[in-house]
Amino acid sequence: MNETEQLSKIFVENWISVFNTILGKDVTITIESVKNADSADAMLNHEKFAQIIRIDYSEVSDAYIIMSQNNRLISIVSNLMIGLDTFADDISDDDRDAFAEAINQLFSSCQVPILDSMSLDVKFRNIRFINKEEAGSLTHEKKWKLWSAQIDFSDISKESFTLLIPDPFTKEVPKKASAHEDDEKLVDTPRAQPYNKNDSYMAGNSNINLLMDVELPVTIRIGSTEMKLIDIMRLGLGSIIELEKLVDDPVEVLVNDTLVARGEVVVYDSNFAIRITHVESRADRIRSLG
């Protein structure tokens, strides 16, 4: 089995597994073709897609993969990740952040399999969106393999994407004898950056839709402070506890002790309520599920 066949097998198997988990939907990924490409071919590919992502994969060299896709694919993935079934051709920064987190999960899941089967110590990292001008400079005067692929979201749609992978992929990656020669390193395998705050993806065969009816505690935090035990013992009727927040500061909305939003106190139907004024990014909320 050559290098391309090995990578293709690893990518498809692990990406399908991760997508099925984080999207709550069965998907099919097909590598339709792999062909040699020069910088001119790469530029033509850049023009076909609206969004381009760079994925570094070596800590010791300037080695990277270029992934291209359209807005529709980003919208589908980012919305399915939080259980929405509406998709659009226009995307927001939140959509881009959520999609980048998904790409982090996809590639991170392949690091150990690549080490096991190919003895390559890849470190997928620094996942970021780039513009077409930067993509052109990155692909200039280099040899590439152009992967044309398709992802089928069962009853939603089929979307195309491409990967530009250096030819050969192995040239800039350090070799390592075995993925299991150091169990501690295996457990702490670095994940892609900067979307690696929790350094894990939602593993297993669970479907996120099964979680949608789960009840979680919602806490509204006006403020907090620290007090000495002796001062707490002196509290009585009429005592005033000074908080660290100013009167006009927003209150915090926590779900299961995780900050998800901020807002202001209002009165609604004679009850106290919170009007949301800021929501944490979609990527942060998705990471909090892990």
Residue frames relative to the residue before (quaternion, step in Angstrom):
aa qw qx qy qz dx dy dz
M 1.0000 0.0000 0.0000 0.0000 0.00 0.00 0.00
N 0.3300 -0.7671 0.5129 0.1989 3.61 -0.67 1.03
E 0.7589 -0.4089 0.2661 0.4314 3.55 -1.36 0.16
T 0.6752 0.4989 -0.2969 0.4550 3.59 0.85 -0.95
E 0.6592 0.5060 -0.3099 0.4618 3.58 0.93 -0.84
Q 0.6454 0.5144 -0.3219 0.4640 3.59 1.01 -0.79
L 0.6712 0.4919 -0.2989 0.4671 3.58 0.88 -0.94
S 0.6381 0.5435 -0.3235 0.4392 3.56 0.94 -0.91
K 0.6656 0.5049 -0.3006 0.4601 3.58 0.89 -0.93
I 0.6726 0.4946 -0.2936 0.4657 3.58 0.92 -0.93
F 0.6712 0.5051 -0.3081 0.4465 3.59 0.82 -0.98
V 0.7043 0.4809 -0.2903 0.4340 3.59 0.67 -1.07
E 0.6805 0.4994 -0.3060 0.4402 3.59 0.80 -0.96
N 0.7358 0.4251 -0.2464 0.4661 3.58 0.81 -0.96
W 0.6287 0.5327 -0.3433 0.4507 3.59 1.02 -0.68
I 0.6362 0.5158 -0.3357 0.4653 3.58 0.94 -0.81
S 0.6536 0.5223 -0.3151 0.4481 3.57 0.91 -0.90
V 0.6864 0.4709 -0.2860 0.4747 3.59 0.88 -0.94
F 0.6517 0.5147 -0.3226 0.4542 3.61 0.89 -0.90
N 0.6475 0.5216 -0.3309 0.4463 3.60 0.88 -0.87
T 0.6758 0.4989 -0.2874 0.4601 3.57 1.07 -0.75
I 0.7800 0.3739 -0.2120 0.4548 3.60 0.63 -1.07
L 0.7031 0.4392 -0.2777 0.4854 3.61 1.18 -0.40
G 0.3371 -0.7503 0.5031 0.2653 3.58 1.15 -0.47
K 0.6757 0.4256 -0.2787 0.5335 3.56 1.15 0.60
D 0.4659 -0.6614 0.5078 0.2961 3.56 -1.05 0.76
V 0.0314 -0.7907 0.6114 -0.0012 3.56 -0.85 0.98
T 0.2201 -0.7354 0.6225 0.1523 3.53 -1.33 0.38
I 0.1112 -0.7846 0.6079 0.0504 3.57 -0.88 0.96
T 0.0688 -0.8044 0.5899 -0.0144 3.55 -0.83 1.05
I 0.2570 -0.7127 0.6296 0.1720 3.58 -0.95 0.91
E 0.2381 -0.8297 0.4916 0.1149 3.57 -0.22 1.26
S 0.7965 -0.1222 0.0888 0.5855 3.60 1.04 -0.69
V 0.1035 -0.7441 0.6548 0.0831 3.53 -1.30 0.49
K 0.0992 0.8092 -0.5703 0.1004 3.58 -0.67 1.07
N 0.5932 -0.5550 0.4434 0.3789 3.54 -1.25 0.42
A 0.0169 -0.8048 0.5930 -0.0206 3.56 -1.04 0.77
D 0.2447 -0.7349 0.6105 0.1653 3.56 -1.13 0.73
S 0.7593 -0.3771 0.2517 0.4667 3.60 -1.27 -0.11
A 0.6226 0.5378 -0.3448 0.4519 3.60 1.07 -0.68
D 0.6423 0.5038 -0.3164 0.4833 3.58 0.99 -0.82
A 0.6373 0.5380 -0.3227 0.4474 3.56 1.01 -0.81
M 0.6559 0.5094 -0.3134 0.4606 3.59 0.96 -0.85
L 0.6283 0.5202 -0.3366 0.4705 3.59 0.99 -0.76
N 0.6439 0.5196 -0.3213 0.4606 3.56 1.02 -0.77
H 0.6279 0.5503 -0.3382 0.4342 3.60 0.98 -0.83
E 0.6691 0.5280 -0.3014 0.4274 3.58 1.00 -0.84
K 0.6354 0.5655 -0.3324 0.4074 3.61 1.15 -0.48
F 0.7760 0.3326 -0.1477 0.5151 3.58 1.16 -0.56
A 0.5077 -0.6855 0.4489 0.2660 3.53 -1.13 0.76
Q 0.8048 0.2144 -0.0804 0.5476 3.57 1.05 -0.74
I 0.0975 -0.7932 0.6010 0.0095 3.56 -1.01 0.93
I 0.1151 -0.7946 0.5954 0.0293 3.56 -0.97 0.92
R 0.2367 -0.7390 0.6134 0.1470 3.55 -1.11 0.77
I 0.0640 -0.7811 0.6211 0.0057 3.56 -0.96 0.95
D 0.2411 -0.7613 0.5856 0.1392 3.60 -0.50 1.15
Y 0.0844 -0.8337 0.5440 0.0438 3.59 -1.04 0.64
S 0.7272 0.3207 -0.2608 0.5480 3.59 1.17 0.38
E 0.3832 -0.7368 0.5161 0.2095 3.56 -0.94 0.94
V 0.7236 0.4482 -0.2362 0.4688 3.57 1.19 -0.41
S 0.7920 0.1881 -0.1169 0.5690 3.61 1.20 0.02
D 0.5588 -0.5940 0.4695 0.3382 3.52 -1.37 0.23
A 0.2573 0.7663 -0.5340 0.2480 3.57 0.51 1.23
Y 0.1003 0.8135 -0.5589 0.1251 3.56 -0.78 1.00
I 0.3200 -0.6884 0.6206 0.1964 3.49 -1.41 0.48
I 0.2235 -0.7521 0.6043 0.1386 3.58 -1.09 0.74
M 0.0831 -0.7994 0.5949 0.0112 3.57 -0.68 1.12
S 0.0892 -0.8083 0.5818 0.0127 3.58 -0.85 1.00
Q 0.1242 0.7777 -0.6048 0.1184 3.55 -1.02 0.88
N 0.4856 -0.6558 0.4919 0.3036 3.57 -1.27 0.27
N 0.7122 -0.4725 0.3184 0.4099 3.54 -1.33 0.35
R 0.6156 0.5846 -0.3577 0.3890 3.58 0.99 -0.80
L 0.6433 0.5146 -0.3231 0.4658 3.59 0.95 -0.83
I 0.6490 0.5151 -0.3144 0.4632 3.58 0.95 -0.87
S 0.6547 0.5194 -0.3093 0.4537 3.58 0.94 -0.89
I 0.6530 0.5186 -0.3169 0.4519 3.59 0.91 -0.90
V 0.6959 0.4769 -0.2839 0.4557 3.58 0.78 -1.01
S 0.6981 0.4869 -0.2906 0.4372 3.59 0.78 -1.01
N 0.6937 0.4615 -0.2882 0.4720 3.61 0.99 -0.72
L 0.6333 0.5192 -0.3419 0.4609 3.60 0.99 -0.72
M 0.6009 0.5913 -0.3591 0.4005 3.59 1.07 -0.67
I 0.7683 0.2756 -0.1791 0.5492 3.60 1.13 -0.53
G 0.6608 -0.5873 0.2889 0.3675 3.56 1.17 0.60
L 0.4960 0.6424 -0.4457 0.3776 3.61 1.20 0.32
D 0.2104 -0.7894 0.5650 0.1156 3.57 -1.11 0.65
T 0.5490 0.5474 -0.4301 0.4626 3.58 1.12 0.69
F 0.0694 -0.8159 0.5735 -0.0243 3.56 -0.85 1.00
A 0.1156 -0.8058 0.5802 0.0267 3.56 -1.14 0.64
D 0.5148 -0.6265 0.4887 0.3219 3.54 -1.34 0.25
D 0.6495 0.4294 -0.3139 0.5433 3.57 1.32 -0.10
I 0.1142 -0.8091 0.5753 0.0372 3.58 -0.92 0.87
S 0.3650 -0.7146 0.5595 0.2074 3.54 -1.29 0.51
D 0.6880 -0.4370 0.3628 0.4518 3.55 -1.33 0.02
D 0.6025 0.5560 -0.3508 0.4525 3.59 1.11 -0.68
D 0.6358 0.5233 -0.3246 0.4654 3.57 1.00 -0.82
R 0.6618 0.5077 -0.3038 0.4604 3.56 0.93 -0.88
D 0.6450 0.5162 -0.3215 0.4629 3.59 0.97 -0.84
A 0.6722 0.4948 -0.3012 0.4611 3.58 0.91 -0.93
F 0.6499 0.5057 -0.3204 0.4683 3.59 0.98 -0.80
A 0.6329 0.5216 -0.3336 0.4647 3.60 0.98 -0.78
E 0.6283 0.5149 -0.3365 0.4763 3.59 1.05 -0.72
A 0.6364 0.5176 -0.3333 0.4648 3.60 1.01 -0.76
I 0.6448 0.5108 -0.3184 0.4712 3.60 0.97 -0.84
N 0.5931 0.5567 -0.3498 0.4648 3.57 1.09 -0.72
Q 0.6688 0.4964 -0.2987 0.4659 3.58 0.90 -0.93
L 0.6498 0.5386 -0.3239 0.4276 3.59 0.92 -0.91
F 0.7479 0.4113 -0.2357 0.4647 3.56 0.67 -1.09
S 0.6154 0.5538 -0.3558 0.4336 3.60 1.02 -0.72
S 0.6368 0.5459 -0.3271 0.4352 3.57 1.06 -0.74
C 0.6797 0.5073 -0.2848 0.4467 3.60 1.21 -0.40
Q 0.4866 0.7100 -0.4264 0.2780 3.60 1.17 -0.34
V 0.7106 0.4384 -0.2679 0.4807 3.59 0.77 -0.99
P 0.6406 0.5084 -0.3503 0.4566 3.68 0.89 -0.73
I 0.6413 0.5047 -0.3335 0.4720 3.61 1.00 -0.73
L 0.6445 0.5105 -0.3182 0.4720 3.57 1.02 -0.78
D 0.6602 0.5233 -0.3031 0.4455 3.58 0.98 -0.86
S 0.8055 0.3382 -0.1533 0.4618 3.56 0.72 -1.09
M 0.7914 0.2906 -0.1447 0.5180 3.60 1.11 -0.61
S 0.3517 -0.7624 0.4695 0.2730 3.61 1.33 -0.11
L 0.4775 0.6434 -0.4476 0.3971 3.57 1.06 0.81
D 0.2977 -0.7775 0.5357 0.1414 3.53 -0.73 1.14
V 0.0324 0.8256 -0.5597 0.0641 3.59 0.46 1.22
K 0.0976 -0.7600 0.6405 0.0515 3.53 -1.21 0.65
F 0.1691 -0.7959 0.5755 0.0814 3.59 -0.02 1.26
R 0.1613 0.7978 -0.5468 0.1964 3.58 -0.67 1.11
N 0.8167 0.3044 -0.1913 0.4514 3.55 -1.41 0.04
I 0.1690 0.7931 -0.5614 0.1653 3.58 0.86 0.95
R 0.1968 0.7916 -0.5525 0.1714 3.59 -0.70 1.05
F 0.4926 -0.6295 0.5161 0.3076 3.53 -1.23 0.59
I 0.0656 -0.7800 0.6218 0.0270 3.56 -1.07 0.78
N 0.4841 -0.6524 0.4884 0.3183 3.57 -1.23 0.37
K 0.6955 -0.5030 0.3159 0.4044 3.56 -1.27 0.28
E 0.6031 0.5566 -0.3605 0.4433 3.57 1.11 -0.61
E 0.6675 0.4786 -0.2971 0.4869 3.58 0.94 -0.88
A 0.6270 0.5378 -0.3367 0.4521 3.58 1.00 -0.80
G 0.6420 0.5327 -0.3191 0.4497 3.57 1.02 -0.79
S 0.6722 0.4813 -0.3035 0.4736 3.58 0.97 -0.82
L 0.6455 0.5325 -0.3209 0.4436 3.60 1.07 -0.67
T 0.7497 0.3969 -0.2096 0.4863 3.57 1.05 -0.72
H 0.4639 0.7060 -0.4356 0.3108 3.59 1.27 -0.08
E 0.8732 0.0259 -0.0553 0.4835 3.53 -1.06 0.97
K 0.5640 0.5349 -0.4311 0.4581 3.55 0.91 0.95
K 0.4175 -0.6777 0.5393 0.2749 3.53 -1.22 0.45
W 0.0713 -0.8196 0.5680 -0.0261 3.54 -0.93 0.98
K 0.2698 -0.6523 0.6609 0.2547 3.45 -1.45 0.15
L 0.2091 -0.7794 0.5817 0.1020 3.57 -0.73 1.09
W 0.1396 -0.7895 0.5966 0.0351 3.55 -0.55 1.25
S 0.1170 -0.7642 0.6309 0.0656 3.55 -0.81 1.00
A 0.0172 0.8313 -0.5482 0.0894 3.55 -0.61 1.17
Q 0.1811 -0.7658 0.6087 0.1010 3.53 -1.32 0.33
I 0.1487 -0.7628 0.6228 0.0906 3.53 -1.10 0.77
D 0.2108 -0.7850 0.5780 0.0727 3.53 -0.80 1.11
F 0.1823 -0.7953 0.5739 0.0705 3.58 -0.55 1.23
S 0.6066 -0.6046 0.3209 0.4044 3.58 0.85 1.09
D 0.8669 -0.0659 0.0528 0.4913 3.62 -0.49 -1.13
I 0.5716 0.6029 -0.3884 0.3987 3.62 1.23 0.15
S 0.6854 -0.4068 0.3074 0.5199 3.58 0.49 -1.17
K 0.3805 -0.6578 0.5852 0.2830 3.51 -1.39 0.05
E 0.0694 -0.8130 0.5781 -0.0071 3.55 -0.81 1.03
S 0.3429 -0.7507 0.5362 0.1770 3.55 -1.03 0.84
F 0.0488 0.7578 -0.6506 -0.0037 3.53 -1.29 0.48
T 0.2298 -0.7687 0.5785 0.1471 3.59 -1.23 0.34
L 0.1923 -0.7337 0.6373 0.1363 3.50 -1.34 0.44
L 0.1573 -0.7265 0.6595 0.1120 3.54 -1.04 0.84
I 0.0183 -0.8150 0.5760 -0.0602 3.56 -0.43 1.28
P 0.5202 -0.6565 0.4353 0.3300 3.61 -0.76 0.96
D 0.2198 -0.7615 0.6004 0.1063 3.53 -1.12 0.78
P 0.4922 -0.3592 -0.7682 0.1962 1.55 -0.84 2.37
F 0.5907 -0.5738 0.4441 0.3531 3.56 -1.23 0.53
T 0.6943 0.5274 -0.2682 0.4097 3.59 1.01 -0.86
K 0.4838 0.7269 -0.4182 0.2506 3.59 1.19 -0.46
E 0.8070 0.2941 -0.1294 0.4955 3.58 0.86 -0.97
V 0.5928 0.5736 -0.3600 0.4358 3.59 1.23 0.31
P 0.4328 -0.7034 0.4915 0.2762 3.62 -0.82 0.94
K 0.4221 -0.6917 0.5337 0.2422 3.53 -1.12 0.76
K 0.0370 -0.7726 0.6334 0.0227 3.53 -1.22 0.56
A 0.5608 -0.6653 0.3782 0.3161 3.55 -0.95 0.90
S 0.8211 -0.0819 0.1147 0.5532 3.60 0.78 -0.94
A 0.5008 -0.6536 0.4806 0.3017 3.53 -1.10 0.73
H 0.7446 0.4224 -0.2136 0.4706 3.59 1.17 -0.51
E 0.4182 0.7279 -0.4687 0.2749 3.59 1.18 0.24
D 0.7752 0.1435 -0.1077 0.6057 3.56 1.24 -0.31
D 0.3045 -0.8025 0.4839 0.1705 3.58 -0.11 1.31
E 0.6330 0.5429 -0.3469 0.4292 3.56 1.00 -0.73
K 0.6611 0.4883 -0.3060 0.4805 3.56 1.00 -0.80
L 0.6071 0.5593 -0.3530 0.4405 3.56 1.06 -0.67
V 0.6663 0.4916 -0.3021 0.4724 3.57 0.97 -0.86
D 0.7726 0.3604 -0.1810 0.4903 3.57 0.96 -0.88
T 0.1704 0.8153 -0.5364 0.1357 3.60 1.12 0.58
P 0.4290 -0.7166 0.4732 0.2804 3.63 -0.60 1.04
R 0.2801 -0.7478 0.5807 0.1585 3.53 -1.15 0.73
A 0.6988 -0.4741 0.3221 0.4279 3.52 -1.27 0.24
Q 0.2712 -0.7460 0.5877 0.1568 3.55 -1.16 0.63
P 0.6271 -0.1165 -0.7595 -0.1278 1.67 -2.28 0.97
Y 0.5409 0.6506 -0.3905 0.3628 3.61 1.23 0.05
N 0.4890 0.6805 -0.4171 0.3518 3.58 0.80 0.98
K 0.1885 0.8272 -0.5150 0.1228 3.60 1.06 0.64
N 0.7824 0.2969 -0.1639 0.5223 3.59 0.94 -0.82
D 0.2882 -0.8204 0.4624 0.1736 3.57 1.34 -0.09
S 0.7018 0.3713 -0.3052 0.5258 3.59 0.90 0.90
Y 0.2182 -0.7413 0.6052 0.1911 3.54 -1.20 0.40
M 0.6281 -0.5627 0.3818 0.3783 3.53 -1.22 0.46
A 0.1535 -0.8439 0.5112 0.0541 3.52 -0.04 1.32
G 0.6424 0.5410 -0.3939 0.3734 3.51 -1.35 0.22
N 0.5769 -0.6081 0.4312 0.3339 3.52 -1.32 -0.08
S 0.3549 0.7591 -0.4868 0.2467 3.58 1.26 0.25
N 0.3271 -0.7196 0.5855 0.1798 3.52 -1.20 0.69
I 0.4752 -0.7044 0.4407 0.2894 3.59 -0.67 1.05
N 0.5765 0.5926 -0.3847 0.4104 3.58 1.14 -0.54
L 0.5998 0.5713 -0.3594 0.4297 3.60 1.13 -0.54
L 0.6718 0.5111 -0.2917 0.4497 3.58 1.21 -0.43
M 0.5202 0.7078 -0.3935 0.2713 3.56 1.22 -0.48
D 0.7265 0.4058 -0.2414 0.4993 3.62 1.12 -0.55
V 0.4466 0.6841 -0.4608 0.3468 3.57 1.26 0.17
E 0.3476 -0.7385 0.5419 0.2001 3.58 -0.88 0.94
L 0.0742 -0.7928 0.6049 0.0030 3.55 -0.95 0.97
P 0.5074 -0.6433 0.4665 0.3333 3.61 -1.06 0.61
V 0.1521 -0.7675 0.6188 0.0704 3.56 -0.93 0.98
T 0.0902 -0.8100 0.5795 -0.0027 3.55 -0.70 1.13
I 0.2061 -0.7445 0.6217 0.1292 3.56 -1.01 0.85
R 0.1165 -0.8199 0.5599 0.0268 3.57 -0.49 1.19
I 0.2674 -0.7752 0.5568 0.1325 3.55 -0.49 1.24
G 0.7457 -0.2736 0.2041 0.5722 3.54 1.02 -0.77
S 0.1927 -0.7682 0.5962 0.1313 3.54 -1.30 -0.01
T 0.0237 -0.7757 0.6300 0.0281 3.52 -1.32 0.30
E 0.3443 -0.6980 0.5751 0.2519 3.56 -1.29 0.14
M 0.0580 -0.7970 0.6012 -0.0070 3.54 -0.98 0.93
K 0.4968 -0.6190 0.5138 0.3258 3.52 -1.20 0.55
L 0.6287 -0.5663 0.3799 0.3738 3.52 -1.11 0.70
I 0.6453 0.5334 -0.3344 0.4326 3.59 0.97 -0.80
D 0.6467 0.5077 -0.3161 0.4734 3.59 1.10 -0.70
I 0.6155 0.5323 -0.3436 0.4688 3.58 1.08 -0.69
M 0.6565 0.5203 -0.3106 0.4493 3.57 0.98 -0.82
R 0.6695 0.5030 -0.2940 0.4607 3.60 1.18 -0.50
L 0.4686 0.6908 -0.4484 0.3196 3.61 1.26 -0.18
G 0.0839 0.7810 -0.6151 0.0673 3.52 -1.11 0.75
L 0.7395 -0.3673 0.2868 0.4857 3.55 -1.28 -0.09
G 0.7999 0.2661 -0.2182 0.4917 3.54 -0.87 1.02
S 0.4757 0.6618 -0.4524 0.3619 3.59 1.24 -0.10
I 0.2433 -0.7579 0.5905 0.1327 3.57 -1.12 0.70
I 0.1544 -0.7650 0.6214 0.0688 3.55 -0.89 1.03
E 0.2639 -0.7806 0.5498 0.1369 3.57 -0.60 1.13
L 0.2482 -0.7707 0.5733 0.1260 3.57 -0.86 1.04
E 0.5994 -0.5932 0.4053 0.3529 3.55 -1.27 0.33
K 0.6374 0.5500 -0.3260 0.4300 3.60 1.21 -0.34
L 0.4551 -0.6446 0.5389 0.2949 3.55 -1.24 0.57
V 0.6898 -0.4977 0.3279 0.4110 3.57 -1.24 0.42
D 0.7478 0.4142 -0.2183 0.4707 3.59 0.95 -0.87
D 0.4707 0.6794 -0.4524 0.3349 3.61 1.23 -0.04
P 0.5148 -0.6427 0.4597 0.3325 3.64 -1.03 0.69
V 0.4261 -0.6568 0.5507 0.2895 3.55 -1.22 0.53
E 0.4168 -0.7190 0.5080 0.2265 3.58 -1.19 0.52
V 0.2341 -0.7448 0.6118 0.1274 3.54 -1.09 0.85
L 0.0495 -0.8098 0.5844 -0.0171 3.57 -0.59 1.17
V 0.1356 -0.7546 0.6376 0.0753 3.54 -1.06 0.85
N 0.8272 -0.0688 -0.0069 0.5577 3.54 -0.59 1.18
D 0.6741 -0.5273 0.2516 0.4520 3.54 1.08 0.99
T 0.5966 0.5257 -0.3792 0.4732 3.60 1.22 0.42
L 0.4348 -0.7062 0.4947 0.2598 3.59 -0.78 1.03
V 0.0343 -0.8198 0.5716 -0.0059 3.60 -0.72 1.07
A 0.8160 0.0042 0.0342 0.5770 3.61 1.12 -0.51
R 0.2281 -0.7232 0.6266 0.1798 3.54 -1.41 0.14
G 0.0347 0.8235 -0.5640 0.0505 3.56 -1.11 0.56
E 0.4431 -0.6628 0.5297 0.2894 3.53 -1.35 -0.23
V 0.5090 -0.6537 0.4731 0.2995 3.55 -1.14 0.69
V 0.0262 0.7771 -0.6272 0.0447 3.56 -0.95 0.97
V 0.4070 -0.6616 0.5562 0.2955 3.56 -1.35 0.07
Y 0.0092 0.7963 -0.6016 0.0619 3.57 -0.81 1.07
D 0.8283 -0.0913 0.0151 0.5527 3.59 -0.58 1.17
S 0.6974 -0.5033 0.2447 0.4478 3.55 0.93 1.07
N 0.6318 0.4859 -0.3461 0.4950 3.60 1.26 0.30
F 0.5197 -0.5781 0.5084 0.3705 3.53 -1.23 0.41
A 0.0251 0.7863 -0.6160 0.0414 3.58 -1.06 0.76
I 0.3636 -0.7067 0.5642 0.2235 3.54 -1.35 0.17
R 0.1944 -0.7415 0.6301 0.1237 3.57 -0.90 0.95
I 0.3722 -0.7502 0.5050 0.2090 3.59 -0.59 1.18
T 0.1074 -0.8088 0.5772 0.0341 3.57 -0.82 1.02
H 0.7878 0.0742 -0.0439 0.6098 3.58 1.24 -0.35
V 0.1288 -0.7766 0.6138 0.0602 3.55 -1.00 0.89
E 0.5095 -0.6389 0.4787 0.3209 3.58 -0.94 0.87
S 0.6414 -0.5535 0.3594 0.3912 3.58 -1.12 0.61
R 0.6253 -0.5641 0.3913 0.3711 3.55 -1.17 0.61
A 0.6283 0.5392 -0.3392 0.4466 3.58 1.02 -0.75
D 0.6533 0.5040 -0.3189 0.4663 3.60 1.00 -0.82
R 0.6561 0.5036 -0.3210 0.4614 3.59 0.99 -0.80
I 0.6380 0.5175 -0.3300 0.4650 3.58 1.02 -0.75
R 0.6498 0.5140 -0.3225 0.4578 3.57 0.96 -0.85
S 0.6273 0.5569 -0.3431 0.4227 3.59 1.06 -0.70
L 0.5777 0.5859 -0.3783 0.4243 3.61 1.19 -0.42
G 0.6481 0.5424 -0.3239 0.4252 3.58 1.14 -0.61
